[in-house]
């Protein structure tokens, strides 16, 4: 189950639960969203292994698995709980690398949405040239 699958599942359960309870009226969508977030957080806390990841991404290289671990840490920080990252360097670096990728994607959101093929091609060529230069400096 992916993170998106869990989110969809929790939202549908929240919707069904509130409909069966007869919840109607103002701010119903807010209540459904809040209930879904609680359900999702509960799943992260109690059954993360069922989602295909554990709290230690040491053996995980799949970005989705590392994203699940990151989401657990985010939930801890939102709930003002102590942040307990893994102490192994390899795990920390995998989490750092994934967070860095996500940060770059957020920063380039406008470029992804509006960049034409020529602009993207130019950026790819620029990044390849930078790698060639870095490879040459390393030897």
N, C-alpha and C positions, 0 to 999 in steps of 0.2 A: 504494500500500500504506500503510495506516495504522500507527500505533505498535502498536495492539492486534493487527493482522494479523501484524506482524513477531514480536511476542511469542508468539502462538499458533504460528506457523510454526517458530520456534526451539525451542519446547518440544516440538512434535511430532517435529522432527528429533532432538532430544536423546533423547527416549523411544525412537524407532526405532533410533538408533545404539547405545544401551546395551542394548536388547533383542537386537539382532543380535550384539552382542559377547558376549551371554550373562551380562550383569551381573544377578545376582539377590541377594537377601538384604537385610540390614539397611541402613537409610539410603539405599535406592535412590531414593526420591523427592527426597532432598536432592541426590544426585549429578545427577539429571536436571535439577533446578532450577538448580544451579550451572553445568552444561554449557550450558543454555539461555541463561543470563545472559552467559556468555562468547561464545556465538554472536551474541547480540543486540549486545553491545558491539563485536564485530568488524565487524558490518554497519554500525554507526554510524560507526566509524572509517574504513572503506574504501569504503562504497558509499552514503553518505547521499543523494547525488543520485538514486539509484534509488528512494528512498523518497518522492520528490516534494518534497524540500527541500534547500537547501544550507546551508553554515555561515554564510551571510549572509542573514538574513531580511529584507533591505532591501525586496524586492518582495513579500514574503509577508504577507498579512493574515489568512490562514486560521489559526485557533487551533491546528489539528493540526500545521501546518507549523512554527509557532513552538514548539510542544511538543517536536517532534523536535530542534530546535536546543537547547532547554533541556536535554533528556535527554543530549545530547552534552556539554554543559558539566557536568552532574551526573556523568557518567562520568569526565570529566577530573578533577574534584575528588575523586571517590572513589578514583581511582588515584593521587592525589597529584601529578598532572601540573600544569604551569603553566596557569592559567586565562587564556584568551585571548579575551575578548569582542570583539565588533565595535567599531570606534572611531567609527562614524557615529552621530550623535545619534538619528536616526530609528530605526535598528535597536535601539539600546539602549533607547529608550522603548517600542518594541513588546514587547521581552522583559520590561521592567519591568512594563508594563501586564498582560501575561499572567500573570506571576508573582504580581502583586497580586490578580488575579482568582482564581487558584488558592488563594492564602492565605486570601482571604475565604471561599471555598467550604469550606476545611478548618475555619475557625473557626465556620462556621454549619452544620456537618455535623449536629449534633443537631436544629437547627431544621428542616432539610430532611427529616430522618427522622420527626420527631414533630409538626411544625406542622400544625394543621388549616387548612382553607380560610379561616376567619375571621381567624386569626392572620396568614396569608400576605397576605390582602387588606389588613389593617391596615398591614403593613410596606410593601406596594406604595404605598398611599396616602401613608404617611409619606415615603417616598423621592421620590414625585412632588411633594409639598409642598416638600420641601427643594430640589428642582431649580427649582421656580417661584421660590422665595426667592432662590436663587443667580442665576437669570436676571434677576430684578428688580434685584439688587445690581450686576450687570454693566452695566446700561444707564444 
